[in-house]
Amino acid sequence: MGFSSIVEWTLYVEIPIPNDVNELLIRGEQAHAAYKTFRDAAIFTSKRLIIRDAQGIRGSKVEIYSIPNSSINMWSTENSGSLDYNAEVQLWTRAGHIKINLSRKVDVRRFDWIIANSVLGND
């Protein structure tokens, strides 16, 4: 998938950080929060956003996207209205524009804080 057009994911609910994510982390990197996607998980760390995308009938093929926090130039969050089902987050990165839909089970303001802490924080 190229980043020339908008990339879009939907996050359904915050989940415990998966144990197997530790094998993806570099020294000093810490996982802050994880969210359930359609077939896998998105994990915010102190260094990046990792999105694991299980594919195929059994989900044995896994594609992993790593978006370094340093590549996020700007973001916006929009809470869901009375008629909207999803809240929306948009990330503008050096690689392109990313749209993240958040179900009503995800606190958009906590999500905004996690992005701010990951991108602007000192850890």
Rosetta blueprint (number, residue, H / E / L):
1 M L
2 G L
3 F L
4 S L
5 S L
6 I L
7 V E
8 E E
9 W E
10 T E
11 L E
12 Y L
13 V E
14 E E
15 I E
16 P L
17 I L
18 P L
19 N H
20 D H
21 V H
22 N H
23 E H
24 L H
25 L L
26 I L
27 R L
28 G L
29 E L
30 Q L
31 A E
32 H E
33 A E
34 A E
35 Y E
36 K E
37 T L
38 F L
39 R L
40 D L
41 A E
42 A E
43 I E
44 F E
45 T E
46 S L
47 K L
48 R E
49 L E
50 I E
51 I E
52 R E
53 D E
54 A E
55 Q E
56 G L
57 I L
58 R L
59 G L
60 S L
61 K E
62 V E
63 E E
64 I E
65 Y E
66 S E
67 I E
68 P E
69 N H
70 S H
71 S H
72 I E
73 N E
74 M E
75 W E
76 S E
77 T E
78 E E
79 N L
80 S L
81 G L
82 S L
83 L L
84 D L
85 Y L
86 N L
87 A E
88 E E
89 V E
90 Q E
91 L E
92 W E
93 T E
94 R L
95 A L
96 G E
97 H E
98 I E
99 K E
100 I E
101 N E
102 L E
103 S L
104 R L
105 K L
106 V L
107 D L
108 V H
109 R H
110 R H
111 F H
112 D H
113 W H
114 I H
115 I H
116 A H
117 N H
118 S H
119 V H
120 L H
121 G L
122 N L
123 D L
